[in-house]
Amino acid sequence: KRGIYDYQYVVADVINGKIENDDWLVLEGNTWVNKKEYDVFLYYNDPDLGGYERIIGYRRITTK
């Protein structure tokens, strides 16, 4: 695959099939000095598509 890869680990709970109580600070810490913008894509590896991944969620996050 070509492209730029960037990722971050997030700790969260799955309650009734929904992701809740997501915490970005547990593993990465907090840099509050700069305003940053992140595009988050949630992928699912679907065996029905021959092992290809598909996007099942997206969110843009801006730090303040």
MDAnalysis code that builds the backbone (N, CA, C; Angstrom):
import MDAnalysis as mda
import numpy as np

u = mda.Universe.empty(192, n_residues=64, atom_resindex=np.repeat(np.arange(64), 3), trajectory=True)
u.add_TopologyAttr("name", ["N", "CA", "C"] * 64)
u.add_TopologyAttr("resid", np.arange(1, 65))
u.add_TopologyAttr("resname", ["LYS", "ARG", "GLY", "ILE", "TYR", "ASP", "TYR", "GLN", "TYR", "VAL", "VAL", "ALA", "ASP", "VAL", "ILE", "ASN", "GLY", "LYS", "ILE", "GLU", "ASN", "ASP", "ASP", "TRP", "LEU", "VAL", "LEU", "GLU", "GLY", "ASN", "THR", "TRP", "VAL", "ASN", "LYS", "LYS", "GLU", "TYR", "ASP", "VAL", "PHE", "LEU", "TYR", "TYR", "ASN", "ASP", "PRO", "ASP", "LEU", "GLY", "GLY", "TYR", "GLU", "ARG", "ILE", "ILE", "GLY", "TYR", "ARG", "ARG", "ILE", "THR", "THR", "LYS"])
u.atoms.positions = np.array([
    [0.844, -1.181, 0.000],
    [0.000, 0.000, 0.000],
    [0.881, 1.233, 0.000],
    [0.418, 2.247, -0.652],
    [1.138, 3.508, -0.687],
    [0.407, 4.528, 0.169],
    [1.154, 5.507, 0.623],
    [0.533, 6.582, 1.376],
    [1.255, 6.844, 2.673],
    [0.669, 7.693, 3.445],
    [1.220, 8.070, 4.744],
    [0.397, 7.382, 5.818],
    [1.084, 6.782, 6.745],
    [0.406, 6.092, 7.835],
    [0.685, 6.825, 9.135],
    [-0.343, 7.093, 9.892],
    [-0.215, 7.717, 11.200],
    [-1.350, 7.164, 12.050],
    [-1.049, 6.793, 13.254],
    [-2.073, 6.198, 14.094],
    [-1.821, 6.547, 15.550],
    [-2.832, 6.328, 16.361],
    [-2.732, 6.547, 17.795],
    [-3.611, 5.506, 18.474],
    [-3.121, 4.980, 19.570],
    [-3.899, 4.022, 20.338],
    [-4.844, 4.767, 21.270],
    [-6.068, 4.263, 21.374],
    [-7.087, 4.883, 22.203],
    [-7.697, 3.810, 23.093],
    [-7.974, 4.171, 24.330],
    [-8.641, 3.272, 25.263],
    [-10.116, 3.667, 25.300],
    [-11.024, 2.679, 25.156],
    [-12.453, 2.983, 25.156],
    [-13.238, 1.766, 25.623],
    [-14.496, 2.013, 25.964],
    [-15.427, 0.953, 26.330],
    [-16.416, 0.758, 25.179],
    [-16.818, -0.483, 24.950],
    [-17.878, -0.761, 23.990],
    [-19.112, -1.129, 24.801],
    [-20.129, -0.267, 24.735],
    [-21.362, -0.457, 25.497],
    [-22.517, -0.522, 24.501],
    [-23.211, -1.647, 24.486],
    [-24.328, -1.870, 23.557],
    [-23.922, -1.617, 22.110],
    [-22.718, -2.048, 21.745],
    [-22.249, -1.915, 20.375],
    [-21.760, -0.536, 19.991],
    [-21.692, 0.395, 20.946],
    [-21.217, 1.749, 20.659],
    [-19.945, 2.020, 21.448],
    [-19.023, 2.757, 20.838],
    [-17.783, 3.133, 21.516],
    [-18.074, 4.327, 22.413],
    [-17.789, 4.173, 23.700],
    [-18.037, 5.237, 24.667],
    [-16.838, 5.368, 25.593],
    [-16.757, 6.488, 26.267],
    [-15.700, 6.773, 27.246],
    [-14.314, 6.649, 26.630],
    [-14.168, 7.152, 25.389],
    [-12.850, 7.073, 24.754],
    [-11.879, 8.026, 25.451],
    [-10.671, 7.550, 25.681],
    [-9.656, 8.315, 26.402],
    [-8.363, 8.309, 25.604],
    [-7.995, 9.470, 25.087],
    [-6.792, 9.617, 24.272],
    [-5.568, 9.880, 25.124],
    [-5.755, 10.242, 26.377],
    [-4.641, 10.690, 27.206],
    [-3.948, 9.566, 27.956],
    [-4.609, 8.430, 28.138],
    [-4.045, 7.346, 28.933],
    [-2.703, 6.885, 28.387],
    [-2.591, 6.738, 27.083],
    [-1.377, 6.196, 26.483],
    [-0.456, 7.256, 25.892],
    [-0.967, 8.409, 25.500],
    [-0.179, 9.373, 24.747],
    [0.176, 10.639, 25.515],
    [-0.530, 10.954, 26.575],
    [-0.272, 12.215, 27.261],
    [-1.053, 13.348, 26.620],
    [-0.770, 14.570, 27.043],
    [-1.526, 15.720, 26.589],
    [-0.576, 16.867, 26.269],
    [-0.604, 17.351, 25.034],
    [0.149, 18.550, 24.676],
    [-0.866, 19.639, 24.393],
    [-1.025, 20.551, 25.291],
    [-2.084, 21.545, 25.209],
    [-1.633, 22.854, 24.585],
    [-0.360, 23.011, 24.302],
    [0.161, 24.287, 23.835],
    [-0.328, 24.620, 22.424],
    [-0.373, 23.674, 21.540],
    [-0.718, 23.918, 20.141],
    [-2.114, 23.428, 19.818],
    [-2.757, 24.153, 18.904],
    [-4.034, 23.687, 18.377],
    [-3.733, 22.720, 17.237],
    [-4.293, 21.532, 17.309],
    [-4.032, 20.511, 16.294],
    [-5.347, 19.944, 15.791],
    [-5.314, 19.449, 14.568],
    [-6.493, 18.848, 13.967],
    [-6.153, 17.425, 13.521],
    [-7.033, 16.488, 13.852],
    [-6.804, 15.083, 13.526],
    [-8.005, 14.543, 12.763],
    [-7.745, 13.745, 11.748],
    [-8.785, 12.999, 11.055],
    [-8.676, 11.551, 11.512],
    [-9.765, 11.033, 12.069],
    [-9.769, 9.681, 12.621],
    [-10.643, 8.795, 11.736],
    [-10.065, 7.716, 11.259],
    [-10.785, 6.739, 10.455],
    [-10.805, 5.425, 11.221],
    [-11.975, 4.834, 11.356],
    [-12.121, 3.545, 12.022],
    [-12.324, 2.486, 10.941],
    [-11.391, 1.545, 10.891],
    [-11.401, 0.508, 9.856],
    [-11.878, -0.824, 10.416],
    [-12.464, -1.626, 9.540],
    [-12.866, -2.985, 9.883],
    [-12.361, -3.911, 8.787],
    [-11.669, -4.959, 9.173],
    [-11.176, -5.939, 8.213],
    [-12.296, -6.937, 7.962],
    [-12.899, -6.848, 6.790],
    [-14.073, -7.646, 6.457],
    [-13.679, -8.872, 5.636],
    [-13.800, -10.088, 6.209],
    [-13.447, -11.296, 5.467],
    [-14.311, -11.492, 4.215],
    [-15.532, -10.947, 4.208],
    [-16.412, -11.077, 3.043],
    [-15.903, -10.279, 1.844],
    [-15.011, -9.321, 2.092],
    [-14.435, -8.521, 1.008],
    [-13.050, -9.027, 0.636],
    [-12.746, -10.256, 0.977],
    [-11.451, -10.832, 0.630],
    [-10.314, -10.344, 1.506],
    [-10.633, -9.901, 2.712],
    [-9.601, -9.431, 3.629],
    [-9.300, -7.947, 3.511],
    [-10.019, -7.254, 2.633],
    [-9.814, -5.816, 2.506],
    [-10.461, -5.096, 3.679],
    [-9.921, -3.935, 3.995],
    [-10.482, -3.146, 5.080],
    [-11.518, -2.176, 4.526],
    [-12.511, -1.877, 5.354],
    [-13.479, -0.856, 4.966],
    [-13.631, 0.133, 6.115],
    [-13.936, 1.351, 5.783],
    [-14.103, 2.394, 6.791],
    [-15.507, 2.283, 7.358],
    [-15.598, 2.189, 8.689],
    [-16.907, 2.110, 9.335],
    [-17.178, 3.324, 10.213],
    [-16.210, 4.228, 10.318],
    [-16.426, 5.436, 11.101],
    [-15.400, 6.499, 10.775],
    [-15.786, 7.749, 10.971],
    [-14.886, 8.872, 10.720],
    [-15.250, 10.004, 11.672],
    [-14.230, 10.698, 12.150],
    [-14.463, 11.892, 12.965],
    [-13.251, 12.806, 12.851],
    [-13.488, 14.102, 12.734],
    [-12.411, 15.095, 12.777],
    [-12.389, 15.671, 14.191],
    [-11.219, 15.656, 14.788],
    [-11.045, 16.136, 16.161],
    [-10.089, 17.315, 16.141],
    [-10.464, 18.404, 16.803],
    [-9.619, 19.585, 16.912],
    [-9.317, 19.829, 18.381],
    [-8.033, 19.952, 18.705],
    [-7.657, 20.256, 20.082],
    [-7.779, 21.752, 20.298],
    [-7.997, 22.135, 21.521],
    [-8.150, 23.563, 21.834],
    [-7.040, 24.049, 22.716],
])
